[in-house]
């Protein structure tokens, strides 16, 4: 797994009160998912901080950061589980 994703996941886990998971799809795109309850204003700051941490470790990476509640996460994974492989 990419060191940048590990660093991003660690930073995300420091910033949220919840669970962090990482996935990769068949094209090599990464998905960092934070399962937590937060408001939109806080989410934007968290995403910025996680991206800042990721880009300390790489110049280029295809990553999507998602912050969602547990029910939304379950629904998302039901729709996408065949396309994603858990890496963290």
N, C-alpha and C positions, 0 to 999 in steps of 0.2 A: 504494500500500500504506500501511497505517496506521503512523504513526511509532512507536506503542507496540509494534507487532510487530517493527519493525526494532530498537528498543532491547532488547526481550526476546531476540531472536535473538543480538544482539551479546553480551548478558550471558551467555546460555547457552553461547556459543562460548568465552567467557572461563573458564567453570567446568568444562567437560568436556574430556577428551582424546578428541576425536572430531569427527564431522561434524554440522552443524546444517542442517536444511532447514525451510522454512515453506510451508504450503499453506493454501488457502481452499476452502471448499465452496460449493455453490450458494446456501446461506442466508447466506453472509457470515461463517461461523464460521471462526476461524483455528486451525491446528494447528502448533505448534512441535515438531519432532522432533529429539531428540539421539540420535545413533547412537554408542553407547559401551558400555563394560563398567563397571558400578559396582554397589555394594551398595545395598540398599533404604534404609538409614539415610542414606547420602550423597544418594541421589536426592531424598528429602523435603526436605533442606536446599537443594538446588539449585533445586527447583521453587519453594520459598518465595522465594528470592532473585530468581528470574526474574520471578515475579509482582509482587514489590515494585518491580522496575524498570519493568515494564509499567505499573503503576498510578501511577507518577510522571508518565506521559504521557497518561493518560486516566482518566476516572471510570467508564467502562463499556465492556466489550469481551467478546466471547464467544471465549475462547481455551482450548484444551486443550494441555497440555504433556506430551509423551511422551518417556520415556527408554527406549531398548531396544537390544538387541544387534543386530548386522548381520543375522543370520538371521531374527530376529523382525521386523525392519524390512522385509525382502524379502517375507515372508509378509503383513504388514499392507498393504503397497502393492499386492500382487497382488489382494487382496480389495477395496481401496478406491480404486484408481487412477482409475476412471471417475468417481468422485464428488469428487475433489480436483484442484485446479489449483495447480501449484507457483508460488509468488510470491517465493521466495528460495532 
